């Protein structure tokens, strides 16, 4: 899995290319993801996470259509 990370004070960038649904779901923070593939073909995706102080933005890009269910993790 090609992956890269870059970190500065208050900033963190992580990018990864994955070829497995479970591997992608494990990268997503703050939610428990389940992916349902709608088109035939081999799974591949690019994941990017950008953390800016107290906020994290996550992106997933795939060439095929998917449904994703991602309920947030329970907080205590």
Secondary structure, DSSP 4 states (H G I P E B T S, - for coil): --EEEEEETTEEEEEEEES-HHHHHHH--SEEEEEEE-S-S---EEEEEEEETTEEEEEEEESS-EEEEEEEPP--
